[in-house]
Amino acid sequence: MSDAKAGAGAGEGTRVRVAIVTNIPAPYRLPVYVHLAAQPGIELRVFFCSGTEPDRKWKLDRGDFDQVFLRERFISFRGRFIHINPDIWSSLRGFAPEVVITTGFNPTHLLAFAYARMHGVQHVPMTDGTLNSEVNLTLLHRLIRRWVYGRSKAFVAASQGGFDLYRSYGIPAQEMFKSHLCIDNAAYAAVADEPKRFDFIFCGRMVEVKNPLFALEVAAKVAQRIGRKVSIVYVGSGELEPELRAAAARHAQWVDTTIAGFAQQDQLPRLYAQARVFLFPSSWDPWGVVANEACAAGLPVIVTPAAGVAGELVRNGSNGFVLRLDLERWADVAAQLLTDENLLRTMSEASRRAVSDYTHRNAALGAAAAVRLVRGLPFEDHPAIRPFPMRPKVMIMQRRMTHYRLPLFEGMRSELDRRGIELRLVHGTALPEEEIKKDGGDLPWSTLVPCKYWLGGRLCWQNAWPLIHGTDLIIVTQENKLLFNYVLLFMHRWHAWAFWGHGRNFQNRSQLADRGERFKRWLLRKADWWFAYTQTSADVVEQAGYPPERITVLNNAIDTGALRRDLESVTDADVAALRAELGLGDAPVGLMLGSLYADKRPDFAMQAVELIRRQVPEFRLLVVGDGKQAHIVKEAAARSGGAIQWLGVRKGRDKAVLLKLSQLLFNPGLVGLNMLDSLLSGVPLLTTDCGLHSPEIAYLDSGRNGVMTPDRLEDYVAAVVQLVRDQPLRARLSAACLEDAKEISLDRMVERFCDGIERCLRGRGRLGAQNTEAAGRPRIA
């Protein structure tokens, strides 16, 4: 699209007076203003609240466009600078603009908006923010934005994340334009042949949120992986610089570290050109212009999902990698890039292609198109200034995030992205008694929406309302106390929603719980789709009257890769050594594995051991785990003369060795995900029909891969004795365990979950559409 075409129809001699009110001159915006001022039919004046801010060291060529610096007034609050410039009113009155563009919500911006309203002037909001960067705004901040957006007719964003933010306020796609953040791509291309001096480059402020020390750890780990010293250059300054220098000294054997300090804009292209790979481990960044610089220099980028460029400018597997802050994974891909010249070259070329549309000219065209739209003037659309075709969006809500679910969500995000579906993840905060478990987790790309609890945790409010607009499917867990679930009952017209859960409380014992289960049974029929933990859960849901064709059985699992590797690494010598250490000799061993609380029935287990030893005197029980009823095991162990040993908590390879030396898993109470330990290790599990089990009990096929006895002590004892004495039976059960483990895995759960999401979206007519804005979706007023 040419500039002439962009201005076509504006009329001979017609010039629209446009005022932009913004905080300070920024190097990535000044050239955009120059191009915008050169657009035919536009007379531009930019009003700066201040010449600079205390934490900026830029030396800038302010460009050839009309600019005004207001009387400098700002305050610092929570690390941000709030500009208050009353003279904006008189300055605007002197210019008499026909369109006012504001780039934020400082008091000065709001005064400019008020001026526009009072003088009948069109207003255009322009933001570098994203849905994630504004998720924790207060109600007052949201109300102000809602008021301003409701009285504006065109909207400019720097990224897809900005478009998502506008959509959350009900803004239709046809009113949105992109004026992306960009740099001078040509300046970086001009020095492309610079000799490579560094393997890695980190560019940014040396502050905690940017994680400069993590980048150094990655470099050191890579050096050890590839067997040679590597080099990294740091460009920037900040409070962590002394700590970084100390860490560089510790890693000097493996990493040559150069700290170049703060660099001006004209120095950056050569620094990037001298490096091979850009490390961008930021924990929070609405965009990340440094990624534009790296791509323009032809560098592959390794970035966290917390940066706005992730998934937009930097595509996982195309011109870099998008990974959460996992040292091993970062080191894996960084080492691959340094040792595979073909991959490095392919991603380098992909980076240059990806950034090619991110130009100052295109950024100006987006702003110009917004101006022409509000003035009723024709403009020519261009893909570079519009939102990407909208992909279906799925949001999963979690009351709290647990560490064992992180691999599931990572896998789903990657797989759904491959299928053209965007996954969003919302998580809340745990109850105090849950925090004690220390099983929490976090993902950089997930959004925290804090929970408010009442009645001792029996009610929970998690306000995800600002995030659901533009979402095609919302997946929530099946808990009566989650009040936001009831909001979804009234949003069916615009959003499909699904339950993910057990189907019922499998540990229900009280009359109050009975009433809760009846309500849960009624509510489960209201969802558009059901993601059932196991076939047992699916049976419960279907029996409640839910259509079976809208149920996906997930076969709930966790990431068992580490356990598989640990089991494979255990040798006969390891087993023999542990047997000797524990004084087991050749005795048959049962292993009780997991937390020790009432539903696990440790009292039943201790009684069973006493009766088993009357028939098999050499039988030993090892108990691994801890909990409120650990005292029952400890007391029994003290009386047993070594027949029962409590080993406390054992994890990783220690746990694997214990599984390898055991003949059976001793579990008379609740069975849950520990069934996976049985399947993966090939150690048959014995339990009872106690009515306490979680849905994962569906994986136990009694008599084929394990044993479930009637809930009587004598029956359980008889089954244990038979299994101890019958080696061929143990072998058959073990072989079936190992076979079933192939089907019940995290990879298969990811695949099943994504298949179900696709089927649900297709059934709602949301899959394959270029724009999923629901007809009639309410727009803010």
N, C-alpha and C positions, 0 to 999 in steps of 0.2 A: 504494500500500500504506500503510495507516495503522499507527501505532505499536501500537495495540491488537491489530491482526491479527498484527503481527510477534511479539508476545508471547503470542499465543493458544496455549493448551496448556501453558504453563509451570506452571500450577497456582495456585490462589488462595493468595497469601501466599508463594509460593516465590520466593526470591531467590538467584541464583547470585553468589557472591563472585568478582569478577574483578580480578586485579592486572595492570596494564600497567607494564612496566619499560622506561624509555626514557632517552635521554641528557639532553636539556634541553627546557624549554618552547619550542615553536615556534608562531608566529602562525597557521600553517595547520592545526595539530593541536589547539590548545587548545579551539576551539569544537566540534570533533568529540568530545572527551572530555565536554564539557558535555551534548551530545545523547546520548552513550552512557550517561552516568550517569542520564539521564532515562528510559531504556528500561525498560519494565515487566519485572520479574523479574531485574534486574541491579543488583548492588551493586558499584560501581566504586571502586577506589583506584589512583591513578597514582603510581609511584615515579620521581622524577627523580634522575639521577646527579649533576646539578649545576644551579645556578640559571641559568648561562649559560656561554658559552665566549669566549675572548679576542677572537675576530674577529666577534662578534655585537654589534649596536648596538640590538637591538629593545627598545622600551618596551612592555610587555605587560600587558593585563588578564588575569590568570591564570584567571579563570572560577570558576564556582560548582560545583565538584566536589571530592571528597576527594583530596587530594594530599599527598605526603610528599617532602621533599628530603633525600636521603642526605648523609652527611658527604662533603664535596667532595674528590675525589681523582682527578686525571687527569694523564697525561703527554702531551707533544706528540711525535709521531713521523711524519716525512715529511709534514708539513702536516696531519696528522689528530690528533684528540684521543682518547686511549684512556682510558676511565673504569675505575677499579678501586675498587669500593665494597664492602668485606667486610661492612658492616652491612646489606646487602640481605638476608642470611640471617635475621638476627634480626627485621628489619622484616617480612619475609614471614611468619615464624612468628607474629608478633603479630597479623597480619591473617587468617591461615589461609585463603588463597584456595582456590577449587575449580578455577579456571582461571588459568594464568599466560600472559600475552602478552608476548613479548620482541620488541624492534624492531631487534635487531642481534646482533653477535657479539663485543662487548667482553667483557672478563673479568666485568664485573658481570652482563651478560646470561647468560653461561654459568653463573655461580653461581645465578642465578634458575632456569635450566633444570635444574641439578643438584638444587636444592630440590624442584622439581616432580617429578622422577624419584624421589627418595628418599621423598617423602610421597604418592605415588600420585595426584598432581594432573595434570590434563590440561594440555598445553602447546600453544600456538598461535604459530608464527613470524609476524611481520609485517614487511614490507620495503618500502622505497621504491626499492630497487635493481632492476636489470634484467639480462638476460642479457649485454648488452654491457658494462655497468658492472662486472661481476664476471668477465669473461672471462680476465683476467690474474692471477687469484688463484693462490697457491701450492698445491701438493698438500696441505699441512697444512690450509690454510683450507678446501679442498674436502672433505677427510675429516671435518673438524669439522661442516660443514654437512650432509654426508651422514648423519652420526651423529644430529644433532639432528632433521633432517627425517624420518629413518626412525622416530623415536619420537614423532612428532606426528601428529595426526589431522585438523587443519584448518589452512589457510594463508591469510594475508591479504596482498594485494599492492596497490600504489597504481596500477598500470597494466598494460596488456597486456605490456609488457616484463618486469614482475615475474612475470606468469603464465608467460611463456616461460622465465624463470629456473627457476621451480618445475618446469615440464615437463622441463627438462634433467636434473632429478633423478628423473624418473619419477612425479611427483605427478599423479594423475588429476584431471580438470576438476571432478568433483563435490565435491572437497575444497577447492576454491579459492574465495575471496571477494574482492571489491574494496572497499577503503576508500581511495578516491582522494584525491589532494591537491587541495585546493579553497580558495576564498576566499569572502568574503561578497558574492555576486553582487548582492544588493539594494543594497549601498552604492554600487556602480558604476552601477547603473541609475538611482539617485536623482539623479545629476548629469549625465545623458546630454545635457542641453541646454546644457552649458557652451560658451561660444564657442571656436571653434578658433583657437588661437594658433600651433600647431606642425604642420608637415607630418609629421614623424617623431618617435618617442620611442624611446629606448634606456633600459632599466631593468635594472640589475644591477651587480655588482661590476666595477670598472675594473681587470681583470686580463687577462693574455694569453689565457686560455682562452675568455673572453667576447667577445674581438675588438671592443672599442669603437671602435678606429681604423678598422676596416673599415666600420663603420656610417657614419662620417663621410665616407669615400671614396665610399660609395654615394650619400650625399646630394649631394656635390659633382658626381658624374657625372650624377645626375638633373637637377640645376640646369642643366647644360650641354645636356642632352638637350631639356628643355622650354623653355629660353630665359628662365628667370627665377630669381631667388634663392629658395632654399628655407630652411626652418628645422628645427632638430632640438633636442630637449631631452634632456639626459642626467640620469638619476636614479640616484644611487649614488656610491660613492667607491672609491678603491683606488690601488694603486701606479702605475698608468698615467695618473693624472690630470694630472701636469705635461706628459707627452708629448702627451696629448689637447689640452690648452690650446694648446700650441705648434702642433699640426696645425690647430686651429680658427683660429688667427691666419693661417696660410698660406692657408686656404680662405675667408677672410672675404669675398672678392669674390663668392663663390657661395653661401655658407652662413652663416646667422645661428645661432650655436651658443649655447645656454643650458645651463650646468652647474648643475643645481639641488642637487646634493649628495645625501647620504643622506636619505631621507624615511621617516617613520614610517607605520604602516598607515593611519591616518586621513587622511593627506595624499595618498595614492596615487590614490584615485578621481578627484579633480579634475585631477591631472596627466595621467592617461591620457585623460580626457574632453576635454582641450584639444588632443589630437593626432589625426591622421588615420590613420597607419599605424604599426604596431609592428615594429621591426627586432630580430631575435633571432638574431644570427650566431654563436651559441655553438659551440665545437669539441667540447664534451663537457658533457652535462647529463642525469642519469638521468630527469628529468621537465622541470621548468621552470615553476614556479608563476606566473612573470611572464606566461606565455602565458594562464593562466586570467584574470589581471587584465586583459590586453588584450582578450580575448574578451568578458569581462563588460562592458567599456566599449564594445563594439561596434567594435573595431578589426580590420581585416584584419592577419594576421600573416605576415611573411616569415621563415622559419626554416630552419636547416640540418637535414639528416637525423640529425645527431648528438644532437639533443634528443629526449627521450622523448615529448614531445607530438606530434612529427612523425608524421603518418599516423594519429594517434588523436584528439587534440583539434583539431589543425590538419590539415585535409585539403587536399592540393594541388589547386588550382583551385576549391575550394569556399569556404572562408573564409580563404584565404591561399595561399601558395606554399611548397613545400618544395624548396629548392635548395642544392646544395653551394656552397662559398664561391668563387663566380665573379663578379667585380665587374660584368662586362658583363651577365650574366643577372639579377643582383639589380637593377641599374640599369634594365634593360628593364621588369621587372614593377613596380618601384616607380614609374617614370614613368607606366606605364599606369594605375596606381591613382590617381595625382594628376591625370591628364588625362581620365579616364573616370568621370564622376560616377555613372553607372548601375552600373558594375562595383564602385566603392567602396561604394555603398549596398547592393548585393546581397551582397557579402562581409561587410559590417558586420552585416547581419541574420543571415547564416549563422553568424557568430561567436557571437552571442548565443544562437542555437538550440543550437549545439554545446556550449556550456558550461552549459546549463540543468540538466542532470542532475548536474553536478559541484557538489553541495551538501554542507554539513556534516551534514545529516540523513541523506542517502544514505550518506555515508562511515561514519557511526555504525551504520547498518543493516547494512552489510557486516560490520563487526566483531562486531556482536551475533549475526548469523546464524552466524558461525564458532563463537562461544561456545555457542550452542544446539546446534549440530551435535555438538560434542565431549561435551556433557552429555546427549545423547540426547533433546533436547527438540525439538518441532516448530517449524518456521519457515516463513515464506512467501517463496518466491524472488521476485526482481525483477530485470529485465535490468540495472538500474544497479549491482547488486552482484555480477554474475557476469562471467566472461570473455566477450568477444565470441564468436559462433559461429566456430569455428576455420576459417580458410582454409587450403587446402593450402599447404605450405611447401616451397620449393625452396632448396637451398644450393649455391652454386658455390664451389669451392675453387681458389685460385690459389697456386702456390708463391711467386710474386712478382708484384707489381702493376706493369704498365707503363702509361705515360701514354696510349698510343694505344688502350688498351682501356677507358678511363674512359667515353667517350661510349656505348660498347656497353652497359656495365652500367647506366648511367643510363637509357638508352632501354629496356632490358629491365625494369628496376624499375618504370618508369612504365607500360609496356604490360601487364606481368603484374598490376600493381595494378588496372588497368582491367578485367582479366579475372577478378579475384577471387582471385589467387594472390599469396602473399607471397614475395619474393626476399630471401635473405640472401647476403652475400658475405664470404668468408673469404680473407685474403691473408697471405702469409708474408714472409720476409726473403730478400734476394738473397745470392748468393755474392760475396766481395770482388771477383772479376774482373768480375762483372755490375754491381756498383755503379759501376765506372769508366765504364760507358756513360752514366750519368746519364739513364736513360730511365725512372726509376721514377715512380709516380703514387700517388695516395691519394684515397679517398672518405670523407667523414665518417661515412657510415652503414655502411661495411665494418668487419669485425672483424679485428684483427691477431692472428694466432697464429704466433709466431716459429718459424722452421725451425732444426733442429739437423742439421748436416751431418757425415758421416763419409767416410773414404776419399777425401779430396780432392774432396768434392762428389758422389761417385758414389752415395751413399745419403743420403736426406733423410727426417727424421721431423718431421711437422707435426701436433701433437696436437689435432685438432678434436673429440675424443671428447665433451667437455662440451657441444658445440654441436649435436650431431646428433640428440639426443632431440627427438621431436616433428616431425622433418623427414621429409617424404614422398619427396623425390627429392634425391639428392646427385650433383652433376656434378663430375667430376674430370678433370684432364688426363691424357693417355696417356703416362706416363713410367715406365719400369721402376723408377727409383730412388725413387719416392714410396712409402714404406713404408705410409702410412695407407691407400693404395688396397687393400692386402691385408686390412686390417681389415674393409673393406666386404664382402669375400667371405663373411664369417661373420655379417653383419647383414642378409642378404637378406630374412629373415622380416619385419623391421620397416621396412626402408628400401629403396626402389628406388634404384639407382645407375646412372649413365651415364658413358660416356667422351666426351670432347671432344678431338679430335685429328686427326692426319694419317693414321692407320692404320698407318704404318710410318715408319722413318727414311729419307727420300729421299736422304740424303747418306751412307748406309752404305758403308764401304769395307773394314773390318777383319774378321778372322775372329771376334774377340771380339764385335763388333757383330752378326755373323751369328747367334751364339748368343743374343744379346739379342733379336734380331728374331724368332727362333723362339719364345722365351718370350712376347714381346709378342703374337705371332699366337695363341698359346694363350689368353692372358689376355683378349684383346679379346672373345672369345666369351662371357665370363662376365657381361658387363654387361646390364642390363635395356633399355638404349637406347644409340644411338650418334648423336653429333652430329659429322658429318664436315665437315672444312674445305671440301672441294669434291667434285665428282663423281669426280675421280681418287681421293680418299681413300675415298669410298663404294665404289668398285670394289674397292679393296684389302680393305676390311672384308668385303664380300660374298664375295670370292674365298676369304677365310679361313673361310667357312662360317657367317657371321652372317646372320640372316634380313633380307632387304632391306626388309620392311615395318616394321622397327624402326630404320631409318636415316633421319636427317634431314640433308639436304645444306644447309649454311649459306651457301655461297658467301662465304667469309671476306672481310671488308672492314674498312676503318677509316673514321673520319670524314673524308670528303673535301670537306666543305662549304667549308672555308677555301680549299682548292686550286681548287674550282670558282669561287669568288668572285674569287680572284686571277687565274685565267685569263680570266674575263669582263672584268676591269678593264684587261687589257693592250691597248694601242693599237698601231697600225702605227708610230706615232712612237717608242714605247718600243722596239720591235723594231729599228727603223732606228738608234736611238741606240746600242743595245748592239752591233749589227753594226759600227758605226763605231768604237766604243770598243775592240773586240777585233780590228779590222782584218780583218774577214771579207769585206767587199765583198758580192758576190752569190754567193759560193761555197756549194755544197751542204754542209750541216752534219749530222754525226751527233753525238748526245749520249749519253755514257756516264754513268749516274746511279746513285749508291749507294755503299755502303761498298766499299773496295778490299781484298779478302782473296783467298785462293787460289781459293775456289769461284767467285768472280766472273771468274776467268781474265784478269787484266789483261795478262799476257804474250801470250796468244793475241790479244787485241785490238790490242796494239801491232804485232804481226807483220802482222795483217790490214790495218791502215792503210797500212803500207808497200806492200803488194801492190795495194791499192785505188788508191793514187795513181799507180801505173804506168799505170792505165787511165783514171782520172779525176784528173788532176793537181791540179785546184782543190779537191778534197775536203778538208774540215777535220773534226777530231774535238775536241769539248769534253768534258773529263772533270770531273765534279762529284762530290766525295766525298773521303773520307780513310780511312785504315786501315793495316794492317800492310804491305801491298804497294803503298802509294802511291809508294814509291821507284822502282818499275818504270815508272810513268807519268811521274814527274818526269824520270827519266833519258832516256826516249824523247822527251819533249817538248823537252828541251834539244838533242837531236840532230836534231829534225824541221824546224827552220827556220820554226816557226810553224804547221806543219800540225797539230800536237797541242798543245792548251793545257790545262794543269791549273789549275782555278779554285778548288780547295778545296771546302769545304762551302757550299752556297747553299740557303737556305730561303725559304718564303713567296713573296712576289711576285717576288723575284729568280729563284727556281726557275721560276715561271710564265713569265717573259719568255724564259728559256732554252728551255723547251718550245715556245713559240710560234715561235721563230726556227729550230728544228730540223726537218729533213725525216724523220729516223728516230731511234729509240732503239737504241743500239749495245750489245748485251748478250749476248756469246757464252757466258757462264757461267750461274750459277744465276739463275733467275727466281723471284721471290716476289711480295710485295705491290707491288713496283714495276710490276707489270703494270697496276695501277690507274692509274698515271701515264700509261701509254700510252692506256688506254681513255678517260680523262677529257679528255686533251688532243687526242685524235685523231691522235697521232704513232705510226705503226706501229713495233712492236718486232721486232727480228731477233735470233734466238738459235740455238743448236745443240742437237741431240739428245745432250746431254753426260751425261745420267743424274744430274745434280746438282739438278734443279729441285725447288722446294717445290710443295705441292698446287695453288697458284694458277696453275701452268702450264696448268691445265684451262681457264682463261679465254682462252688463245691458240688460236685456230682458224686453223691455218697455211694461208695462201693466201686467207683471208677478212678477218681483222683484224690479221694480222701474218705473220711467216715463221719457221719452224723448219727449218733445213737439217741434213743429215747432219753428224756431228761431224768434219768435215774442213775444214782451212783454206781450200782452194781453193773448196769449195762455199759457204762463208760469204762469201768475197770476191765470188764471182759473184753471189750474192743481193743484196749491198749495191750493187754496180755496177748491176744491173738496176733496183733500186728508185730509185736516184739518177737514172737516165736516163729512167725511165718515169713521167711525171707522172700520167697517167690511172690507172695501177696504184696509185700512192700515194693518190690521191683515193678510190679504191674501198676500200682498206684503212682509210683514215681515217674514212670514213663508217660502216663496220662497227664500228670502235672506239667511236665516239660512240653508236651504237645500243646496243651491248652494255653500255655504262656505265650505262644506265637500269636494267638488271636487277641489276647487281652494285653494291650500295650498302649503307651502314650501315643505313639504314632497312629495306631488304629483309632484311638479316641478322637484325636485331632481330625482324622479323615471322616469319621462318623458325624462329629459335630458340624463340620463344614458342609457335608452332604445334606444334613437336616436343615441348616440355614438356607442353602440354595433352594431346597424343596419348598420351604416356607415362603421365601421371597417370590419364587415362581408362582406359587399359588395365589399370592396377593397381587400379581402383576407388576412386581417391582424389579424383576431381573431382566436385564437386557435393554431397559429403557435408558435413553440418553439423559433424561432429566427426571428425577424422581420427586420433584415438587408435587405434592398431592393437590389435586384440583380442590379448590375451595379452602385450602389451609389458611387460617386466619393471619392477616398481616397486622402489625401493630398500628394503632391509630394515633 
